[in-house]
Structures are given as C-alpha cells and as structure tokens.
Amino acid sequence: MQERWLSVEEIAAHLGVNRDTIYKWITRKKMPAHKLGRLWKFLASEVDQWVKGGHAAEDVPTTAPAAATKRKMRHH
C-alpha cells in the first residue's frame, strides 16, 4: 500500500508540535517537505527518519537580538 501524503496540521499532530514549528523546521532545519502549489505535504516515513537522524534537535546559528546579547554580556 502506498503511503498517504500528510498536511502541515497532520504532520504537526504526528510529531506533537505546533504548526509554526513545522514551518520553522522546513526553512531553518531542512525538514523533508514537498510543496504542491501553495501547500506543504509530507511523508511520515521521511519525517520520522529525519527526526531519528537528530535533525530536529540541531542548533541552527541565528543572529541574536541586540537586547539578548547585552543581557548575556552583563551576566559573564
């Protein structure tokens, strides 16, 4: 039997995370996703393999806001 394509809502429920997290993972962490027109679709098997590979937990370098940087500097 062929695997069914899942929507953003379905893959978020499958992983137990918020929809916004899915969109962030697509752009920031290269979550396996396929764009069909305006919609993102997922194969649970691909996403499960990606999660098991530790990619969801990887830290992605981002630019820290200036206020957060100043707070960190004061505490050191």
N, CA, C and O atoms as a Tinker XYZ file with bonds, in Angstrom:
   304  protein
     1  N      0.838000   -1.193000    0.000000    73     2
     2  CA     0.000000    0.000000    0.000000    64     1     3
     3  C      0.877000    1.249000    0.000000    63     2     4     5
     4  O      1.864000    1.314000    0.733000    81     3
     5  N      0.531000    2.217000   -0.799000    73     3     6
     6  CA     1.292000    3.458000   -0.910000    64     5     7
     7  C      1.012000    4.370000    0.281000    63     6     8     9
     8  O     -0.117000    4.465000    0.763000    81     7
     9  N      2.057000    5.029000    0.738000    73     7    10
    10  CA     1.946000    5.946000    1.883000    64     9    11
    11  C      1.156000    7.196000    1.485000    63    10    12    13
    12  O      1.315000    7.717000    0.381000    81    11
    13  N      0.316000    7.663000    2.387000    73    11    14
    14  CA    -0.519000    8.848000    2.158000    64    13    15
    15  C      0.266000   10.121000    2.484000    63    14    16    17
    16  O      1.020000   10.166000    3.456000    81    15
    17  N      0.081000   11.145000    1.663000    73    15    18
    18  CA     0.684000   12.445000    1.925000    64    17    19
    19  C     -0.058000   13.116000    3.072000    63    18    20    21
    20  O     -1.286000   13.066000    3.137000    81    19
    21  N      0.694000   13.746000    3.982000    73    19    22
    22  CA     0.111000   14.415000    5.141000    64    21    23
    23  C      0.230000   15.926000    5.001000    63    22    24    25
    24  O      1.158000   16.433000    4.370000    81    23
    25  N     -0.726000   16.642000    5.600000    73    23    26
    26  CA    -0.727000   18.109000    5.605000    64    25    27
    27  C      0.137000   18.620000    6.758000    63    26    28    29
    28  O      0.624000   17.837000    7.574000    81    27
    29  N      0.320000   19.921000    6.815000    73    27    30
    30  CA     1.068000   20.547000    7.916000    64    29    31
    31  C      0.399000   20.201000    9.254000    63    30    32    33
    32  O      1.077000   19.856000   10.221000    81    31
    33  N     -0.917000   20.297000    9.298000    73    31    34
    34  CA    -1.641000   20.002000   10.539000    64    33    35
    35  C     -1.452000   18.550000   10.956000    63    34    36    37
    36  O     -1.261000   18.254000   12.136000    81    35
    37  N     -1.506000   17.649000    9.983000    73    35    38
    38  CA    -1.366000   16.221000   10.292000    64    37    39
    39  C      0.044000   15.863000   10.747000    63    38    40    41
    40  O      0.209000   15.078000   11.681000    81    39
    41  N      1.066000   16.427000   10.097000    73    39    42
    42  CA     2.439000   16.102000   10.495000    64    41    43
    43  C      2.754000   16.747000   11.847000    63    42    44    45
    44  O      3.511000   16.182000   12.636000    81    43
    45  N      2.182000   17.919000   12.123000    73    43    46
    46  CA     2.369000   18.558000   13.433000    64    45    47
    47  C      1.760000   17.676000   14.520000    63    46    48    49
    48  O      2.374000   17.476000   15.568000    81    47
    49  N      0.567000   17.152000   14.283000    73    47    50
    50  CA    -0.075000   16.261000   15.250000    64    49    51
    51  C      0.722000   14.966000   15.402000    63    50    52    53
    52  O      0.868000   14.453000   16.511000    81    51
    53  N      1.229000   14.446000   14.308000    73    51    54
    54  CA     2.037000   13.220000   14.319000    64    53    55
    55  C      3.262000   13.386000   15.218000    63    54    56    57
    56  O      3.634000   12.469000   15.950000    81    55
    57  N      3.888000   14.571000   15.153000    73    55    58
    58  CA     5.101000   14.842000   15.933000    64    57    59
    59  C      4.804000   15.466000   17.294000    63    58    60    61
    60  O      5.690000   15.540000   18.146000    81    59
    61  N      3.579000   15.909000   17.505000    73    59    62
    62  CA     3.220000   16.539000   18.775000    64    61    63
    63  C      3.801000   17.928000   18.943000    63    62    64    65
    64  O      4.184000   18.326000   20.044000    81    63
    65  N      3.865000   18.671000   17.830000    73    63    66
    66  CA     4.384000   20.040000   17.866000    64    65    67
    67  C      3.369000   20.983000   17.229000    63    66    68    69
    68  O      2.377000   20.543000   16.649000    81    67
    69  N      3.626000   22.275000   17.343000    73    67    70
    70  CA     2.776000   23.319000   16.791000    64    69    71
    71  C      3.018000   23.464000   15.288000    63    70    72    73
    72  O      4.113000   23.179000   14.804000    81    71
    73  N      2.003000   23.904000   14.556000    73    71    74
    74  CA     2.147000   24.158000   13.107000    64    73    75
    75  C      3.301000   25.112000   12.805000    63    74    76    77
    76  O      4.047000   24.911000   11.846000    81    75
    77  N      3.443000   26.158000   13.633000    73    75    78
    78  CA     4.512000   27.136000   13.407000    64    77    79
    79  C      5.883000   26.470000   13.475000    63    78    80    81
    80  O      6.794000   26.856000   12.744000    81    79
    81  N      6.035000   25.483000   14.339000    73    79    82
    82  CA     7.296000   24.753000   14.455000    64    81    83
    83  C      7.603000   24.030000   13.146000    63    82    84    85
    84  O      8.754000   24.002000   12.711000    81    83
    85  N      6.599000   23.454000   12.527000    73    83    86
    86  CA     6.793000   22.759000   11.250000    64    85    87
    87  C      7.332000   23.731000   10.203000    63    86    88    89
    88  O      8.296000   23.415000    9.507000    81    87
    89  N      6.722000   24.905000   10.085000    73    87    90
    90  CA     7.189000   25.890000    9.106000    64    89    91
    91  C      8.628000   26.330000    9.392000    63    90    92    93
    92  O      9.417000   26.511000    8.464000    81    91
    93  N      8.967000   26.500000   10.663000    73    91    94
    94  CA    10.346000   26.875000   11.028000    64    93    95
    95  C     11.320000   25.767000   10.662000    63    94    96    97
    96  O     12.400000   26.033000   10.135000    81    95
    97  N     10.940000   24.517000   10.942000    73    95    98
    98  CA    11.827000   23.393000   10.624000    64    97    99
    99  C     12.030000   23.252000    9.118000    63    98   100   101
   100  O     13.114000   22.866000    8.681000    81    99
   101  N     11.019000   23.555000    8.324000    73    99   102
   102  CA    11.167000   23.477000    6.864000    64   101   103
   103  C     12.246000   24.451000    6.406000    63   102   104   105
   104  O     13.125000   24.081000    5.628000    81   103
   105  N     12.186000   25.690000    6.883000    73   103   106
   106  CA    13.118000   26.713000    6.408000    64   105   107
   107  C     14.461000   26.686000    7.127000    63   106   108   109
   108  O     15.499000   26.886000    6.497000    81   107
   109  N     14.459000   26.444000    8.424000    73   107   110
   110  CA    15.703000   26.537000    9.197000    64   109   111
   111  C     16.468000   25.225000    9.324000    63   110   112   113
   112  O     17.691000   25.228000    9.459000    81   111
   113  N     15.759000   24.117000    9.282000    73   111   114
   114  CA    16.416000   22.837000    9.549000    64   113   115
   115  C     16.259000   21.835000    8.415000    63   114   116   117
   116  O     16.583000   20.657000    8.567000    81   115
   117  N     15.767000   22.303000    7.293000    73   115   118
   118  CA    15.650000   21.468000    6.097000    64   117   119
   119  C     14.823000   20.200000    6.330000    63   118   120   121
   120  O     15.196000   19.110000    5.896000    81   119
   121  N     13.705000   20.365000    7.018000    73   119   122
   122  CA    12.781000   19.250000    7.212000    64   121   123
   123  C     12.302000   18.766000    5.849000    63   122   124   125
   124  O     11.990000   19.588000    4.987000    81   123
   125  N     12.236000   17.435000    5.629000    73   123   126
   126  CA    11.786000   16.940000    4.328000    64   125   127
   127  C     10.310000   17.271000    4.087000    63   126   128   129
   128  O      9.423000   16.765000    4.774000    81   127
   129  N     10.075000   18.123000    3.103000    73   127   130
   130  CA     8.727000   18.583000    2.781000    64   129   131
   131  C      8.650000   18.792000    1.276000    63   130   132   133
   132  O      9.656000   19.067000    0.622000    81   131
   133  N      7.469000   18.662000    0.749000    73   131   134
   134  CA     7.249000   18.799000   -0.685000    64   133   135
   135  C      6.151000   19.826000   -0.906000    63   134   136   137
   136  O      5.062000   19.721000   -0.341000    81   135
   137  N      6.450000   20.823000   -1.736000    73   135   138
   138  CA     5.489000   21.893000   -1.997000    64   137   139
   139  C      4.645000   21.521000   -3.211000    63   138   140   141
   140  O      5.165000   21.269000   -4.298000    81   139
   141  N      3.351000   21.493000   -3.003000    73   139   142
   142  CA     2.396000   21.237000   -4.082000    64   141   143
   143  C      1.530000   22.481000   -4.205000    63   142   144   145
   144  O      0.599000   22.679000   -3.424000    81   143
   145  N      1.838000   23.311000   -5.184000    73   143   146
   146  CA     1.156000   24.602000   -5.279000    64   145   147
   147  C      1.532000   25.447000   -4.076000    63   146   148   149
   148  O      2.707000   25.737000   -3.855000    81   147
   149  N      0.528000   25.844000   -3.296000    73   147   150
   150  CA     0.781000   26.632000   -2.079000    64   149   151
   151  C      0.874000   25.762000   -0.834000    63   150   152   153
   152  O      1.170000   26.270000    0.248000    81   151
   153  N      0.629000   24.472000   -0.964000    73   151   154
   154  CA     0.553000   23.585000    0.194000    64   153   155
   155  C      1.832000   22.781000    0.399000    63   154   156   157
   156  O      2.466000   22.344000   -0.561000    81   155
   157  N      2.197000   22.595000    1.654000    73   155   158
   158  CA     3.299000   21.701000    2.009000    64   157   159
   159  C      2.718000   20.336000    2.307000    63   158   160   161
   160  O      1.703000   20.222000    2.994000    81   159
   161  N      3.361000   19.294000    1.791000    73   159   162
   162  CA     2.937000   17.914000    2.035000    64   161   163
   163  C      4.131000   17.114000    2.539000    63   162   164   165
   164  O      5.279000   17.428000    2.225000    81   163
   165  N      3.852000   16.092000    3.315000    73   163   166
   166  CA     4.889000   15.322000    3.984000    64   165   167
   167  C      4.599000   13.842000    3.903000    63   166   168   169
   168  O      3.441000   13.425000    3.872000    81   167
   169  N      5.662000   13.042000    3.868000    73   167   170
   170  CA     5.546000   11.608000    4.049000    64   169   171
   171  C      6.059000   11.320000    5.456000    63   170   172   173
   172  O      7.195000   11.656000    5.790000    81   171
   173  N      5.228000   10.706000    6.266000    73   171   174
   174  CA     5.601000   10.447000    7.661000    64   173   175
   175  C      6.898000    9.652000    7.737000    63   174   176   177
   176  O      7.703000    9.884000    8.640000    81   175
   177  N      7.121000    8.727000    6.818000    73   175   178
   178  CA     8.345000    7.917000    6.846000    64   177   179
   179  C      9.591000    8.787000    6.669000    63   178   180   181
   180  O     10.596000    8.565000    7.344000    81   179
   181  N      9.537000    9.776000    5.768000    73   179   182
   182  CA    10.670000   10.689000    5.571000    64   181   183
   183  C     10.902000   11.549000    6.798000    63   182   184   185
   184  O     12.041000   11.735000    7.228000    81   183
   185  N      9.825000   12.071000    7.359000    73   183   186
   186  CA     9.935000   12.944000    8.532000    64   185   187
   187  C     10.436000   12.149000    9.736000    63   186   188   189
   188  O     11.282000   12.635000   10.487000    81   187
   189  N      9.929000   10.945000    9.925000    73   187   190
   190  CA    10.385000   10.104000   11.042000    64   189   191
   191  C     11.881000    9.814000   10.926000    63   190   192   193
   192  O     12.600000    9.852000   11.924000    81   191
   193  N     12.342000    9.530000    9.728000    73   191   194
   194  CA    13.771000    9.268000    9.510000    64   193   195
   195  C     14.590000   10.523000    9.809000    63   194   196   197
   196  O     15.662000   10.434000   10.408000    81   195
   197  N     14.099000   11.680000    9.399000    73   195   198
   198  CA    14.766000   12.958000    9.646000    64   197   199
   199  C     14.870000   13.221000   11.143000    63   198   200   201
   200  O     15.921000   13.641000   11.628000    81   199
   201  N     13.782000   12.976000   11.882000    73   199   202
   202  CA    13.780000   13.176000   13.335000    64   201   203
   203  C     14.760000   12.204000   13.996000    63   202   204   205
   204  O     15.550000   12.602000   14.851000    81   203
   205  N     14.706000   10.936000   13.599000    73   203   206
   206  CA    15.598000    9.925000   14.188000    64   205   207
   207  C     17.053000   10.238000   13.915000    63   206   208   209
   208  O     17.929000    9.852000   14.689000    81   207
   209  N     17.319000   10.934000   12.819000    73   207   210
   210  CA    18.680000   11.351000   12.490000    64   209   211
   211  C     19.169000   12.521000   13.329000    63   210   212   213
   212  O     20.322000   12.932000   13.198000    81   211
   213  N     18.321000   13.059000   14.183000    73   211   214
   214  CA    18.694000   14.150000   15.075000    64   213   215
   215  C     18.590000   15.536000   14.486000    63   214   216   217
   216  O     19.021000   16.504000   15.112000    81   215
   217  N     18.029000   15.655000   13.297000    73   215   218
   218  CA    17.993000   16.960000   12.632000    64   217   219
   219  C     17.045000   17.955000   13.303000    63   218   220   221
   220  O     17.282000   19.161000   13.234000    81   219
   221  N     16.005000   17.492000   13.934000    73   219   222
   222  CA    15.072000   18.403000   14.604000    64   221   223
   223  C     15.705000   19.036000   15.829000    63   222   224   225
   224  O     15.295000   20.117000   16.253000    81   223
   225  N     16.709000   18.365000   16.406000    73   223   226
   226  CA    17.343000   18.852000   17.627000    64   225   227
   227  C     18.574000   19.708000   17.354000    63   226   228   229
   228  O     19.103000   20.337000   18.271000    81   227
   229  N     19.037000   19.741000   16.108000    73   227   230
   230  CA    20.252000   20.500000   15.790000    64   229   231
   231  C     20.048000   21.983000   16.022000    63   230   232   233
   232  O     18.991000   22.535000   15.718000    81   231
   233  N     21.085000   22.625000   16.570000    73   231   234
   234  CA    21.048000   24.073000   16.720000    64   233   235
   235  C     21.437000   24.697000   15.398000    63   234   236   237
   236  O     22.435000   24.325000   14.781000    81   235
   237  N     20.634000   25.648000   14.978000    73   235   238
   238  CA    20.913000   26.372000   13.748000    64   237   239
   239  C     21.350000   27.776000   14.137000    63   238   240   241
   240  O     20.614000   28.477000   14.832000    81   239
   241  N     22.539000   28.200000   13.701000    73   239   242
   242  CA    23.008000   29.536000   14.077000    64   241   243
   243  C     22.050000   30.620000   13.602000    63   242   244   245
   244  O     21.663000   30.664000   12.434000    81   243
   245  N     21.681000   31.481000   14.522000    73   243   246
   246  CA    20.829000   32.619000   14.183000    64   245   247
   247  C     21.454000   33.869000   14.772000    63   246   248   249
   248  O     22.286000   33.786000   15.674000    81   247
   249  N     21.067000   34.999000   14.279000    73   247   250
   250  CA    21.553000   36.257000   14.809000    64   249   251
   251  C     20.753000   36.594000   16.055000    63   250   252   253
   252  O     19.527000   36.696000   16.004000    81   251
   253  N     21.447000   36.769000   17.177000    73   251   254
   254  CA    20.777000   37.080000   18.441000    64   253   255
   255  C     20.327000   38.531000   18.439000    63   254   256   257
   256  O     21.059000   39.397000   17.959000    81   255
   257  N     19.142000   38.818000   18.962000    73   255   258
   258  CA    18.706000   40.204000   19.087000    64   257   259
   259  C     19.674000   40.984000   19.990000    63   258   260   261
   260  O     20.272000   40.416000   20.903000    81   259
   261  N     19.815000   42.238000   19.736000    73   259   262
   262  CA    20.763000   43.058000   20.490000    64   261   263
   263  C     20.486000   43.018000   21.991000    63   262   264   265
   264  O     21.430000   42.945000   22.778000    81   263
   265  N     19.249000   43.063000   22.401000    73   263   266
   266  CA    18.904000   43.056000   23.830000    64   265   267
   267  C     19.357000   41.753000   24.484000    63   266   268   269
   268  O     19.869000   41.772000   25.603000    81   267
   269  N     19.179000   40.645000   23.814000    73   267   270
   270  CA    19.595000   39.357000   24.375000    64   269   271
   271  C     21.107000   39.294000   24.486000    63   270   272   273
   272  O     21.635000   38.754000   25.458000    81   271
   273  N     21.813000   39.842000   23.496000    73   271   274
   274  CA    23.267000   39.855000   23.526000    64   273   275
   275  C     23.768000   40.696000   24.694000    63   274   276   277
   276  O     24.712000   40.304000   25.380000    81   275
   277  N     23.147000   41.841000   24.922000    73   275   278
   278  CA    23.556000   42.704000   26.049000    64   277   279
   279  C     23.320000   42.009000   27.384000    63   278   280   281
   280  O     24.160000   42.103000   28.278000    81   279
   281  N     22.196000   41.316000   27.537000    73   279   282
   282  CA    21.913000   40.584000   28.782000    64   281   283
   283  C     22.973000   39.531000   29.041000    63   282   284   285
   284  O     23.458000   39.398000   30.164000    81   283
   285  N     23.335000   38.787000   28.017000    73   283   286
   286  CA    24.332000   37.736000   28.161000    64   285   287
   287  C     25.677000   38.327000   28.582000    63   286   288   289
   288  O     26.382000   37.753000   29.412000    81   287
   289  N     26.024000   39.473000   28.006000    73   287   290
   290  CA    27.309000   40.099000   28.299000    64   289   291
   291  C     27.361000   40.569000   29.747000    63   290   292   293
   292  O     28.418000   40.481000   30.372000    81   291
   293  N     26.275000   41.055000   30.290000    73   291   294
   294  CA    26.245000   41.542000   31.655000    64   293   295
   295  C     26.431000   40.421000   32.661000    63   294   296   297
   296  O     27.018000   40.635000   33.722000    81   295
   297  N     25.935000   39.216000   32.344000    73   295   298
   298  CA    25.993000   38.119000   33.289000    64   297   299
   299  C     27.329000   37.402000   33.283000    63   298   300   301
   300  O     27.558000   36.561000   34.153000    81   299
   301  N     28.217000   37.690000   32.353000    73   299   302
   302  CA    29.504000   36.977000   32.300000    64   301   303
   303  C     30.557000   37.712000   33.032000    63   302   304
   304  O     31.700000   37.258000   33.090000    81   303
